Amino acid sequence: MNTTKLGRQGESLAVESYQKKGYTILKRNYRFGRSEVDIIARKGEVLAIVEVKSRTSTYFGDPQSFVSKKQQRSLIVAADHFVSTNNLDVNVRFDIVSIVSQGKNIKLQIIENAF
């Protein structure tokens, strides 16, 4: 499976997981400047800014370990823009969804307040 297909599959699994937890998906692949947020989801007064990391193995480390400080700053900037543009009064939380997909065996972990 190529990385684009793996990424799309991972994002779809993450969306399903958030919806099952009662979240409303506001945006997928939200862009602001050079920044992109995979998923923006809301449940009550909580706005979850979600970065999805999918891998086929943990040989080089867990997927969540691949979210760099630079990427975190980029997500914060995009989240700030989304909140201010939409005039939202919410508590913003940054989550990482870690997915390891090895054939039919898929391990998904939601890490709330990841940074």
FITORNU-922070 format. One record per atom (N, C-alpha, C, O): chain; atom name; x, y, z. Coordinates in steps of 0.05 Angstrom, whole numbers, plus 5000, padded with zeros to 4 digits. Example, Ala and Ser with C-alpha at 12.3 -4.5 7.8 and 13.67 -1.06 7.14 Angstrom:
# FITORNU-922070
@unit = A	site = N	east = 5264	north = 4886	up = 5156
@unit = A	site = CA	east = 5246	north = 4910	up = 5156
@unit = A	site = C	east = 5264	north = 4934	up = 5156
@unit = A	site = O	east = 5285	north = 4934	up = 5169
@unit = A	site = N	east = 5257	north = 4955	up = 5142
@unit = A	site = CA	east = 5273	north = 4979	up = 5143
@unit = A	site = C	east = 5258	north = 5001	up = 5157
@unit = A	site = O	east = 5268	north = 5023	up = 5161
This chain:
# FITORNU-922070
@unit = A	site = N	east = 5017	north = 4977	up = 5000
@unit = A	site = CA	east = 5000	north = 5000	up = 5000
@unit = A	site = C	east = 5018	north = 5025	up = 5000
@unit = A	site = O	east = 5037	north = 5027	up = 5016
@unit = A	site = N	east = 5012	north = 5044	up = 4982
@unit = A	site = CA	east = 5029	north = 5068	up = 4981
@unit = A	site = C	east = 5021	north = 5086	up = 5005
@unit = A	site = O	east = 5001	north = 5083	up = 5018
@unit = A	site = N	east = 5039	north = 5106	up = 5010
@unit = A	site = CA	east = 5036	north = 5123	up = 5033
@unit = A	site = C	east = 5011	north = 5141	up = 5031
@unit = A	site = O	east = 4998	north = 5146	up = 5052
@unit = A	site = N	east = 5003	north = 5149	up = 5008
@unit = A	site = CA	east = 4979	north = 5166	up = 5004
@unit = A	site = C	east = 4955	north = 5150	up = 5012
@unit = A	site = O	east = 4937	north = 5160	up = 5027
@unit = A	site = N	east = 4953	north = 5126	up = 5002
@unit = A	site = CA	east = 4930	north = 5109	up = 5008
@unit = A	site = C	east = 4929	north = 5102	up = 5038
@unit = A	site = O	east = 4908	north = 5102	up = 5051
@unit = A	site = N	east = 4952	north = 5096	up = 5050
@unit = A	site = CA	east = 4954	north = 5090	up = 5078
@unit = A	site = C	east = 4945	north = 5115	up = 5095
@unit = A	site = O	east = 4930	north = 5111	up = 5114
@unit = A	site = N	east = 4953	north = 5138	up = 5087
@unit = A	site = CA	east = 4946	north = 5163	up = 5101
@unit = A	site = C	east = 4916	north = 5168	up = 5099
@unit = A	site = O	east = 4903	north = 5175	up = 5119
@unit = A	site = N	east = 4904	north = 5165	up = 5076
@unit = A	site = CA	east = 4875	north = 5169	up = 5073
@unit = A	site = C	east = 4859	north = 5149	up = 5089
@unit = A	site = O	east = 4839	north = 5156	up = 5102
@unit = A	site = N	east = 4868	north = 5124	up = 5088
@unit = A	site = CA	east = 4855	north = 5103	up = 5104
@unit = A	site = C	east = 4857	north = 5109	up = 5134
@unit = A	site = O	east = 4837	north = 5106	up = 5148
@unit = A	site = N	east = 4880	north = 5118	up = 5142
@unit = A	site = CA	east = 4884	north = 5125	up = 5170
@unit = A	site = C	east = 4866	north = 5148	up = 5179
@unit = A	site = O	east = 4853	north = 5147	up = 5200
@unit = A	site = N	east = 4864	north = 5169	up = 5162
@unit = A	site = CA	east = 4846	north = 5191	up = 5168
@unit = A	site = C	east = 4817	north = 5183	up = 5170
@unit = A	site = O	east = 4802	north = 5192	up = 5187
@unit = A	site = N	east = 4809	north = 5166	up = 5152
@unit = A	site = CA	east = 4781	north = 5156	up = 5152
@unit = A	site = C	east = 4775	north = 5140	up = 5178
@unit = A	site = O	east = 4754	north = 5143	up = 5190
@unit = A	site = N	east = 4794	north = 5124	up = 5186
@unit = A	site = CA	east = 4791	north = 5108	up = 5211
@unit = A	site = C	east = 4790	north = 5127	up = 5235
@unit = A	site = O	east = 4774	north = 5123	up = 5254
@unit = A	site = N	east = 4806	north = 5148	up = 5235
@unit = A	site = CA	east = 4806	north = 5168	up = 5256
@unit = A	site = C	east = 4779	north = 5183	up = 5258
@unit = A	site = O	east = 4768	north = 5187	up = 5279
@unit = A	site = N	east = 4769	north = 5191	up = 5234
@unit = A	site = CA	east = 4743	north = 5204	up = 5233
@unit = A	site = C	east = 4721	north = 5186	up = 5245
@unit = A	site = O	east = 4705	north = 5196	up = 5262
@unit = A	site = N	east = 4721	north = 5161	up = 5238
@unit = A	site = CA	east = 4701	north = 5142	up = 5249
@unit = A	site = C	east = 4704	north = 5140	up = 5279
@unit = A	site = O	east = 4683	north = 5140	up = 5293
@unit = A	site = N	east = 4728	north = 5139	up = 5289
@unit = A	site = CA	east = 4733	north = 5137	up = 5318
@unit = A	site = C	east = 4722	north = 5161	up = 5333
@unit = A	site = O	east = 4709	north = 5159	up = 5354
@unit = A	site = N	east = 4727	north = 5185	up = 5322
@unit = A	site = CA	east = 4717	north = 5210	up = 5335
@unit = A	site = C	east = 4687	north = 5211	up = 5333
@unit = A	site = O	east = 4674	north = 5220	up = 5353
@unit = A	site = N	east = 4675	north = 5203	up = 5311
@unit = A	site = CA	east = 4646	north = 5204	up = 5309
@unit = A	site = C	east = 4633	north = 5184	up = 5329
@unit = A	site = O	east = 4613	north = 5191	up = 5340
@unit = A	site = N	east = 4645	north = 5161	up = 5332
@unit = A	site = CA	east = 4635	north = 5142	up = 5352
@unit = A	site = C	east = 4636	north = 5153	up = 5380
@unit = A	site = O	east = 4620	north = 5145	up = 5397
@unit = A	site = N	east = 4655	north = 5171	up = 5385
@unit = A	site = CA	east = 4658	north = 5184	up = 5412
@unit = A	site = C	east = 4640	north = 5208	up = 5415
@unit = A	site = O	east = 4640	north = 5222	up = 5435
@unit = A	site = N	east = 4623	north = 5214	up = 5394
@unit = A	site = CA	east = 4604	north = 5236	up = 5396
@unit = A	site = C	east = 4614	north = 5262	up = 5385
@unit = A	site = O	east = 4601	north = 5283	up = 5389
@unit = A	site = N	east = 4636	north = 5263	up = 5371
@unit = A	site = CA	east = 4647	north = 5287	up = 5359
@unit = A	site = C	east = 4633	north = 5293	up = 5332
@unit = A	site = O	east = 4626	north = 5274	up = 5318
@unit = A	site = N	east = 4631	north = 5318	up = 5326
@unit = A	site = CA	east = 4623	north = 5327	up = 5299
@unit = A	site = C	east = 4648	north = 5335	up = 5284
@unit = A	site = O	east = 4664	north = 5350	up = 5294
@unit = A	site = N	east = 4651	north = 5324	up = 5260
@unit = A	site = CA	east = 4675	north = 5331	up = 5244
@unit = A	site = C	east = 4668	north = 5357	up = 5230
@unit = A	site = O	east = 4650	north = 5359	up = 5213
@unit = A	site = N	east = 4684	north = 5378	up = 5236
@unit = A	site = CA	east = 4679	north = 5404	up = 5224
@unit = A	site = C	east = 4695	north = 5407	up = 5198
@unit = A	site = O	east = 4685	north = 5418	up = 5178
@unit = A	site = N	east = 4719	north = 5397	up = 5197
@unit = A	site = CA	east = 4736	north = 5399	up = 5173
@unit = A	site = C	east = 4755	north = 5376	up = 5172
@unit = A	site = O	east = 4764	north = 5364	up = 5192
@unit = A	site = N	east = 4761	north = 5368	up = 5147
@unit = A	site = CA	east = 4783	north = 5349	up = 5142
@unit = A	site = C	east = 4803	north = 5364	up = 5124
@unit = A	site = O	east = 4795	north = 5378	up = 5105
@unit = A	site = N	east = 4828	north = 5360	up = 5129
@unit = A	site = CA	east = 4850	north = 5372	up = 5113
@unit = A	site = C	east = 4847	north = 5402	up = 5110
@unit = A	site = O	east = 4847	north = 5413	up = 5089
@unit = A	site = N	east = 4843	north = 5415	up = 5134
@unit = A	site = CA	east = 4841	north = 5444	up = 5135
@unit = A	site = C	east = 4868	north = 5456	up = 5130
@unit = A	site = O	east = 4888	north = 5449	up = 5143
@unit = A	site = N	east = 4869	north = 5475	up = 5111
@unit = A	site = CA	east = 4895	north = 5488	up = 5104
@unit = A	site = C	east = 4894	north = 5518	up = 5111
@unit = A	site = O	east = 4874	north = 5532	up = 5107
@unit = A	site = N	east = 4916	north = 5527	up = 5122
@unit = A	site = CA	east = 4921	north = 5555	up = 5127
@unit = A	site = C	east = 4950	north = 5560	up = 5121
@unit = A	site = O	east = 4968	north = 5550	up = 5135
@unit = A	site = N	east = 4956	north = 5575	up = 5100
@unit = A	site = CA	east = 4984	north = 5579	up = 5092
@unit = A	site = C	east = 4996	north = 5552	up = 5085
@unit = A	site = O	east = 4986	north = 5537	up = 5068
@unit = A	site = N	east = 5019	north = 5547	up = 5097
@unit = A	site = CA	east = 5032	north = 5521	up = 5093
@unit = A	site = C	east = 5023	north = 5500	up = 5113
@unit = A	site = O	east = 5032	north = 5477	up = 5111
@unit = A	site = N	east = 5006	north = 5507	up = 5131
@unit = A	site = CA	east = 4997	north = 5488	up = 5152
@unit = A	site = C	east = 4973	north = 5472	up = 5142
@unit = A	site = O	east = 4956	north = 5482	up = 5127
@unit = A	site = N	east = 4972	north = 5448	up = 5151
@unit = A	site = CA	east = 4948	north = 5431	up = 5146
@unit = A	site = C	east = 4941	north = 5415	up = 5171
@unit = A	site = O	east = 4958	north = 5403	up = 5184
@unit = A	site = N	east = 4915	north = 5416	up = 5178
@unit = A	site = CA	east = 4905	north = 5400	up = 5200
@unit = A	site = C	east = 4889	north = 5377	up = 5188
@unit = A	site = O	east = 4871	north = 5382	up = 5171
@unit = A	site = N	east = 4895	north = 5353	up = 5196
@unit = A	site = CA	east = 4882	north = 5330	up = 5185
@unit = A	site = C	east = 4852	north = 5330	up = 5191
@unit = A	site = O	east = 4835	north = 5326	up = 5173
@unit = A	site = N	east = 4845	north = 5334	up = 5217
@unit = A	site = CA	east = 4817	north = 5333	up = 5225
@unit = A	site = C	east = 4813	north = 5355	up = 5246
@unit = A	site = O	east = 4829	north = 5359	up = 5264
@unit = A	site = N	east = 4790	north = 5369	up = 5244
@unit = A	site = CA	east = 4781	north = 5387	up = 5264
@unit = A	site = C	east = 4754	north = 5377	up = 5273
@unit = A	site = O	east = 4735	north = 5375	up = 5257
@unit = A	site = N	east = 4752	north = 5369	up = 5298
@unit = A	site = CA	east = 4727	north = 5357	up = 5309
@unit = A	site = C	east = 4718	north = 5372	up = 5334
@unit = A	site = O	east = 4734	north = 5383	up = 5349
@unit = A	site = N	east = 4692	north = 5373	up = 5338
@unit = A	site = CA	east = 4681	north = 5387	up = 5361
@unit = A	site = C	east = 4661	north = 5369	up = 5376
@unit = A	site = O	east = 4645	north = 5355	up = 5364
@unit = A	site = N	east = 4663	north = 5371	up = 5402
@unit = A	site = CA	east = 4644	north = 5358	up = 5420
@unit = A	site = C	east = 4639	north = 5378	up = 5443
@unit = A	site = O	east = 4657	north = 5382	up = 5460
@unit = A	site = N	east = 4615	north = 5390	up = 5443
@unit = A	site = CA	east = 4610	north = 5410	up = 5464
@unit = A	site = C	east = 4628	north = 5434	up = 5461
@unit = A	site = O	east = 4630	north = 5446	up = 5440
@unit = A	site = N	east = 4642	north = 5440	up = 5482
@unit = A	site = CA	east = 4660	north = 5463	up = 5483
@unit = A	site = C	east = 4689	north = 5455	up = 5477
@unit = A	site = O	east = 4707	north = 5472	up = 5480
@unit = A	site = N	east = 4693	north = 5431	up = 5468
@unit = A	site = CA	east = 4721	north = 5421	up = 5462
@unit = A	site = C	east = 4724	north = 5420	up = 5431
@unit = A	site = O	east = 4709	north = 5407	up = 5417
@unit = A	site = N	east = 4745	north = 5433	up = 5422
@unit = A	site = CA	east = 4753	north = 5431	up = 5394
@unit = A	site = C	east = 4779	north = 5415	up = 5393
@unit = A	site = O	east = 4799	north = 5423	up = 5403
@unit = A	site = N	east = 4777	north = 5392	up = 5380
@unit = A	site = CA	east = 4801	north = 5375	up = 5377
@unit = A	site = C	east = 4814	north = 5380	up = 5350
@unit = A	site = O	east = 4802	north = 5377	up = 5329
@unit = A	site = N	east = 4839	north = 5387	up = 5352
@unit = A	site = CA	east = 4856	north = 5391	up = 5328
@unit = A	site = C	east = 4872	north = 5365	up = 5326
@unit = A	site = O	east = 4888	north = 5359	up = 5344
@unit = A	site = N	east = 4867	north = 5350	up = 5305
@unit = A	site = CA	east = 4877	north = 5322	up = 5304
@unit = A	site = C	east = 4898	north = 5318	up = 5282
@unit = A	site = O	east = 4893	north = 5325	up = 5259
@unit = A	site = N	east = 4921	north = 5308	up = 5289
@unit = A	site = CA	east = 4941	north = 5300	up = 5270
@unit = A	site = C	east = 4941	north = 5269	up = 5269
@unit = A	site = O	east = 4944	north = 5257	up = 5290
@unit = A	site = N	east = 4939	north = 5258	up = 5246
@unit = A	site = CA	east = 4938	north = 5229	up = 5243
@unit = A	site = C	east = 4965	north = 5220	up = 5231
@unit = A	site = O	east = 4974	north = 5230	up = 5211
@unit = A	site = N	east = 4976	north = 5200	up = 5244
@unit = A	site = CA	east = 5001	north = 5189	up = 5235
@unit = A	site = C	east = 4997	north = 5159	up = 5231
@unit = A	site = O	east = 4991	north = 5144	up = 5250
@unit = A	site = N	east = 5000	north = 5150	up = 5207
@unit = A	site = CA	east = 4997	north = 5121	up = 5200
@unit = A	site = C	east = 5023	north = 5109	up = 5191
@unit = A	site = O	east = 5038	north = 5122	up = 5176
@unit = A	site = N	east = 5029	north = 5086	up = 5200
@unit = A	site = CA	east = 5053	north = 5071	up = 5192
@unit = A	site = C	east = 5045	north = 5042	up = 5188
@unit = A	site = O	east = 5025	north = 5032	up = 5198
@unit = A	site = N	east = 5063	north = 5027	up = 5175
@unit = A	site = CA	east = 5059	north = 4998	up = 5171
@unit = A	site = C	east = 5074	north = 4982	up = 5191
@unit = A	site = O	east = 5070	north = 4958	up = 5193
@unit = A	site = N	east = 5091	north = 4995	up = 5207
@unit = A	site = CA	east = 5106	north = 4981	up = 5228
@unit = A	site = C	east = 5116	north = 5002	up = 5248
@unit = A	site = O	east = 5115	north = 5026	up = 5243
@unit = A	site = N	east = 5126	north = 4992	up = 5270
@unit = A	site = CA	east = 5138	north = 5010	up = 5290
@unit = A	site = C	east = 5168	north = 5006	up = 5291
@unit = A	site = O	east = 5181	north = 5014	up = 5310
@unit = A	site = N	east = 5179	north = 4995	up = 5269
@unit = A	site = CA	east = 5208	north = 4990	up = 5268
@unit = A	site = C	east = 5224	north = 5015	up = 5274
@unit = A	site = O	east = 5244	north = 5014	up = 5288
@unit = A	site = N	east = 5216	north = 5038	up = 5263
@unit = A	site = CA	east = 5231	north = 5063	up = 5267
@unit = A	site = C	east = 5220	north = 5080	up = 5290
@unit = A	site = O	east = 5229	north = 5102	up = 5295
@unit = A	site = N	east = 5199	north = 5069	up = 5304
@unit = A	site = CA	east = 5187	north = 5084	up = 5326
@unit = A	site = C	east = 5157	north = 5085	up = 5323
@unit = A	site = O	east = 5146	north = 5079	up = 5301
@unit = A	site = N	east = 5144	north = 5093	up = 5344
@unit = A	site = CA	east = 5115	north = 5095	up = 5344
@unit = A	site = C	east = 5107	north = 5119	up = 5325
@unit = A	site = O	east = 5121	north = 5139	up = 5324
@unit = A	site = N	east = 5084	north = 5116	up = 5312
@unit = A	site = CA	east = 5076	north = 5138	up = 5293
@unit = A	site = C	east = 5075	north = 5166	up = 5306
@unit = A	site = O	east = 5084	north = 5185	up = 5294
@unit = A	site = N	east = 5066	north = 5167	up = 5331
@unit = A	site = CA	east = 5064	north = 5194	up = 5344
@unit = A	site = C	east = 5091	north = 5207	up = 5348
@unit = A	site = O	east = 5092	north = 5232	up = 5351
@unit = A	site = N	east = 5112	north = 5192	up = 5348
@unit = A	site = CA	east = 5139	north = 5204	up = 5352
@unit = A	site = C	east = 5148	north = 5219	up = 5327
@unit = A	site = O	east = 5169	north = 5233	up = 5328
@unit = A	site = N	east = 5133	north = 5218	up = 5306
@unit = A	site = CA	east = 5140	north = 5232	up = 5281
@unit = A	site = C	east = 5127	north = 5259	up = 5278
@unit = A	site = O	east = 5128	north = 5271	up = 5257
@unit = A	site = N	east = 5114	north = 5269	up = 5300
@unit = A	site = CA	east = 5103	north = 5296	up = 5299
@unit = A	site = C	east = 5124	north = 5314	up = 5311
@unit = A	site = O	east = 5128	north = 5315	up = 5336
@unit = A	site = N	east = 5137	north = 5329	up = 5294
@unit = A	site = CA	east = 5160	north = 5346	up = 5303
@unit = A	site = C	east = 5150	north = 5371	up = 5317
@unit = A	site = O	east = 5126	north = 5378	up = 5315
@unit = A	site = N	east = 5168	north = 5385	up = 5330
@unit = A	site = CA	east = 5162	north = 5411	up = 5343
@unit = A	site = C	east = 5153	north = 5431	up = 5322
@unit = A	site = O	east = 5135	north = 5447	up = 5326
@unit = A	site = N	east = 5166	north = 5431	up = 5299
@unit = A	site = CA	east = 5158	north = 5449	up = 5277
@unit = A	site = C	east = 5129	north = 5443	up = 5268
@unit = A	site = O	east = 5114	north = 5462	up = 5263
@unit = A	site = N	east = 5123	north = 5418	up = 5266
@unit = A	site = CA	east = 5095	north = 5411	up = 5257
@unit = A	site = C	east = 5075	north = 5419	up = 5279
@unit = A	site = O	east = 5053	north = 5428	up = 5273
@unit = A	site = N	east = 5083	north = 5416	up = 5304
@unit = A	site = CA	east = 5065	north = 5424	up = 5326
@unit = A	site = C	east = 5060	north = 5454	up = 5325
@unit = A	site = O	east = 5037	north = 5463	up = 5327
@unit = A	site = N	east = 5081	north = 5470	up = 5320
@unit = A	site = CA	east = 5077	north = 5499	up = 5317
@unit = A	site = C	east = 5059	north = 5506	up = 5294
@unit = A	site = O	east = 5042	north = 5523	up = 5296
@unit = A	site = N	east = 5062	north = 5491	up = 5272
@unit = A	site = CA	east = 5045	north = 5495	up = 5248
@unit = A	site = C	east = 5016	north = 5489	up = 5254
@unit = A	site = O	east = 4998	north = 5503	up = 5246
@unit = A	site = N	east = 5011	north = 5468	up = 5269
@unit = A	site = CA	east = 4984	north = 5460	up = 5277
@unit = A	site = C	east = 4971	north = 5481	up = 5295
@unit = A	site = O	east = 4947	north = 5488	up = 5292
@unit = A	site = N	east = 4987	north = 5492	up = 5313
@unit = A	site = CA	east = 4977	north = 5513	up = 5331
@unit = A	site = C	east = 4969	north = 5538	up = 5315
@unit = A	site = O	east = 4949	north = 5550	up = 5321
@unit = A	site = N	east = 4986	north = 5546	up = 5296
@unit = A	site = CA	east = 4979	north = 5569	up = 5279
@unit = A	site = C	east = 4954	north = 5565	up = 5264
@unit = A	site = O	east = 4936	north = 5582	up = 5263
@unit = A	site = N	east = 4951	north = 5542	up = 5251
@unit = A	site = CA	east = 4927	north = 5536	up = 5236
@unit = A	site = C	east = 4902	north = 5534	up = 5254
@unit = A	site = O	east = 4881	north = 5544	up = 5246
@unit = A	site = N	east = 4905	north = 5523	up = 5277
@unit = A	site = CA	east = 4882	north = 5521	up = 5296
@unit = A	site = C	east = 4874	north = 5549	up = 5305
@unit = A	site = O	east = 4850	north = 5555	up = 5306
@unit = A	site = N	east = 4893	north = 5566	up = 5311
@unit = A	site = CA	east = 4887	north = 5594	up = 5319
@unit = A	site = C	east = 4872	north = 5608	up = 5297
@unit = A	site = O	east = 4852	north = 5622	up = 5302
@unit = A	site = N	east = 4880	north = 5604	up = 5272
@unit = A	site = CA	east = 4867	north = 5617	up = 5250
@unit = A	site = C	east = 4838	north = 5606	up = 5247
@unit = A	site = O	east = 4819	north = 5622	up = 5243
@unit = A	site = N	east = 4834	north = 5580	up = 5250
@unit = A	site = CA	east = 4808	north = 5568	up = 5247
@unit = A	site = C	east = 4789	north = 5579	up = 5269
@unit = A	site = O	east = 4766	north = 5586	up = 5263
@unit = A	site = N	east = 4799	north = 5580	up = 5294
@unit = A	site = CA	east = 4782	north = 5589	up = 5316
@unit = A	site = C	east = 4775	north = 5619	up = 5312
@unit = A	site = O	east = 4752	north = 5626	up = 5316
@unit = A	site = N	east = 4794	north = 5636	up = 5305
@unit = A	site = CA	east = 4788	north = 5664	up = 5302
@unit = A	site = C	east = 4771	north = 5670	up = 5278
@unit = A	site = O	east = 4753	north = 5686	up = 5279
@unit = A	site = N	east = 4776	north = 5656	up = 5256
@unit = A	site = CA	east = 4760	north = 5660	up = 5231
@unit = A	site = C	east = 4731	north = 5653	up = 5236
@unit = A	site = O	east = 4713	north = 5666	up = 5225
@unit = A	site = N	east = 4727	north = 5632	up = 5251
@unit = A	site = CA	east = 4699	north = 5622	up = 5256
@unit = A	site = C	east = 4687	north = 5633	up = 5282
@unit = A	site = O	east = 4666	north = 5625	up = 5290
@unit = A	site = N	east = 4702	north = 5651	up = 5295
@unit = A	site = CA	east = 4692	north = 5665	up = 5319
@unit = A	site = C	east = 4682	north = 5644	up = 5340
@unit = A	site = O	east = 4660	north = 5647	up = 5350
@unit = A	site = N	east = 4699	north = 5624	up = 5345
@unit = A	site = CA	east = 4691	north = 5603	up = 5364
@unit = A	site = C	east = 4701	north = 5609	up = 5392
@unit = A	site = O	east = 4722	north = 5621	up = 5396
@unit = A	site = N	east = 4684	north = 5602	up = 5411
@unit = A	site = CA	east = 4691	north = 5604	up = 5440
@unit = A	site = C	east = 4693	north = 5575	up = 5450
@unit = A	site = O	east = 4673	north = 5565	up = 5461
@unit = A	site = N	east = 4716	north = 5563	up = 5447
@unit = A	site = CA	east = 4720	north = 5535	up = 5454
@unit = A	site = C	east = 4746	north = 5530	up = 5468
@unit = A	site = O	east = 4764	north = 5547	up = 5468
@unit = A	site = N	east = 4749	north = 5507	up = 5480
@unit = A	site = CA	east = 4774	north = 5498	up = 5491
@unit = A	site = C	east = 4788	north = 5481	up = 5470
@unit = A	site = O	east = 4777	north = 5461	up = 5461
@unit = A	site = N	east = 4811	north = 5490	up = 5461
@unit = A	site = CA	east = 4826	north = 5476	up = 5440
@unit = A	site = C	east = 4844	north = 5454	up = 5452
@unit = A	site = O	east = 4859	north = 5459	up = 5471
@unit = A	site = N	east = 4843	north = 5431	up = 5440
@unit = A	site = CA	east = 4859	north = 5408	up = 5448
@unit = A	site = C	east = 4873	north = 5397	up = 5424
@unit = A	site = O	east = 4862	north = 5396	up = 5402
@unit = A	site = N	east = 4899	north = 5390	up = 5427
@unit = A	site = CA	east = 4914	north = 5378	up = 5405
@unit = A	site = C	east = 4918	north = 5348	up = 5409
@unit = A	site = O	east = 4930	north = 5340	up = 5429
@unit = A	site = N	east = 4907	north = 5333	up = 5391
@unit = A	site = CA	east = 4908	north = 5303	up = 5393
@unit = A	site = C	east = 4925	north = 5292	up = 5371
@unit = A	site = O	east = 4928	north = 5304	up = 5349
@unit = A	site = N	east = 4936	north = 5269	up = 5376
@unit = A	site = CA	east = 4949	north = 5253	up = 5355
@unit = A	site = C	east = 4936	north = 5226	up = 5354
@unit = A	site = O	east = 4931	north = 5213	up = 5375
@unit = A	site = N	east = 4929	north = 5218	up = 5330
@unit = A	site = CA	east = 4918	north = 5191	up = 5326
@unit = A	site = C	east = 4941	north = 5175	up = 5314
@unit = A	site = O	east = 4950	north = 5180	up = 5292
@unit = A	site = N	east = 4949	north = 5154	up = 5328
@unit = A	site = CA	east = 4971	north = 5137	up = 5320
@unit = A	site = C	east = 4959	north = 5111	up = 5308
@unit = A	site = O	east = 4943	north = 5097	up = 5322
@unit = A	site = N	east = 4966	north = 5104	up = 5284
@unit = A	site = CA	east = 4955	north = 5081	up = 5271
@unit = A	site = C	east = 4978	north = 5064	up = 5260
@unit = A	site = O	east = 4995	north = 5073	up = 5245
@unit = A	site = N	east = 4978	north = 5038	up = 5268
@unit = A	site = CA	east = 4996	north = 5019	up = 5257
@unit = A	site = C	east = 4980	north = 4998	up = 5242
@unit = A	site = O	east = 4964	north = 4984	up = 5254
@unit = A	site = N	east = 4983	north = 4997	up = 5216
@unit = A	site = CA	east = 4967	north = 4980	up = 5199
@unit = A	site = C	east = 4985	north = 4958	up = 5186
@unit = A	site = O	east = 5001	north = 4964	up = 5168
@unit = A	site = N	east = 4982	north = 4934	up = 5195
@unit = A	site = CA	east = 4997	north = 4911	up = 5185
@unit = A	site = C	east = 4978	north = 4891	up = 5174
@unit = A	site = O	east = 4968	north = 4874	up = 5188
@unit = A	site = N	east = 4971	north = 4894	up = 5148
@unit = A	site = CA	east = 4952	north = 4876	up = 5136
@unit = A	site = C	east = 4924	north = 4882	up = 5147
@unit = A	site = O	east = 4915	north = 4905	up = 5147
@unit = A	site = N	east = 4911	north = 4861	up = 5157
@unit = A	site = CA	east = 4884	north = 4865	up = 5169
@unit = A	site = C	east = 4886	north = 4873	up = 5199
@unit = A	site = O	east = 4865	north = 4879	up = 5211
@unit = A	site = N	east = 4910	north = 4872	up = 5210
@unit = A	site = CA	east = 4913	north = 4879	up = 5238
@unit = A	site = C	east = 4919	north = 4909	up = 5240
@unit = A	site = O	east = 4940	north = 4919	up = 5231
@unit = A	site = N	east = 4899	north = 4924	up = 5251
@unit = A	site = CA	east = 4902	north = 4953	up = 5253
@unit = A	site = C	east = 4900	north = 4961	up = 5282
@unit = A	site = O	east = 4881	north = 4954	up = 5296
@unit = A	site = N	east = 4920	north = 4976	up = 5292
@unit = A	site = CA	east = 4920	north = 4985	up = 5319
@unit = A	site = C	east = 4918	north = 5016	up = 5318
@unit = A	site = O	east = 4935	north = 5030	up = 5308
@unit = A	site = N	east = 4896	north = 5026	up = 5330
@unit = A	site = CA	east = 4891	north = 5055	up = 5330
@unit = A	site = C	east = 4891	north = 5065	up = 5359
@unit = A	site = O	east = 4878	north = 5053	up = 5376
@unit = A	site = N	east = 4906	north = 5086	up = 5363
@unit = A	site = CA	east = 4907	north = 5098	up = 5390
@unit = A	site = C	east = 4903	north = 5128	up = 5388
@unit = A	site = O	east = 4917	north = 5142	up = 5373
@unit = A	site = N	east = 4883	north = 5139	up = 5404
@unit = A	site = CA	east = 4879	north = 5167	up = 5405
@unit = A	site = C	east = 4894	north = 5178	up = 5429
@unit = A	site = O	east = 4889	north = 5169	up = 5452
@unit = A	site = N	east = 4912	north = 5197	up = 5424
@unit = A	site = CA	east = 4927	north = 5209	up = 5446
@unit = A	site = C	east = 4917	north = 5238	up = 5449
@unit = A	site = O	east = 4924	north = 5255	up = 5434
@unit = A	site = N	east = 4900	north = 5241	up = 5470
@unit = A	site = CA	east = 4889	north = 5268	up = 5475
@unit = A	site = C	east = 4909	north = 5286	up = 5489
@unit = A	site = O	east = 4926	north = 5276	up = 5504
@unit = A	site = N	east = 4907	north = 5312	up = 5483
@unit = A	site = CA	east = 4926	north = 5331	up = 5495
@unit = A	site = C	east = 4955	north = 5323	up = 5490
@unit = A	site = O	east = 4971	north = 5323	up = 5509
@unit = A	site = N	east = 4961	north = 5315	up = 5466
@unit = A	site = CA	east = 4988	north = 5304	up = 5460
@unit = A	site = C	east = 5010	north = 5325	up = 5463
@unit = A	site = O	east = 5033	north = 5318	up = 5469
@unit = A	site = N	east = 5003	north = 5350	up = 5459
@unit = A	site = CA	east = 5023	north = 5372	up = 5463
@unit = A	site = C	east = 5009	north = 5398	up = 5469
@unit = A	site = O	east = 5022	north = 5418	up = 5473
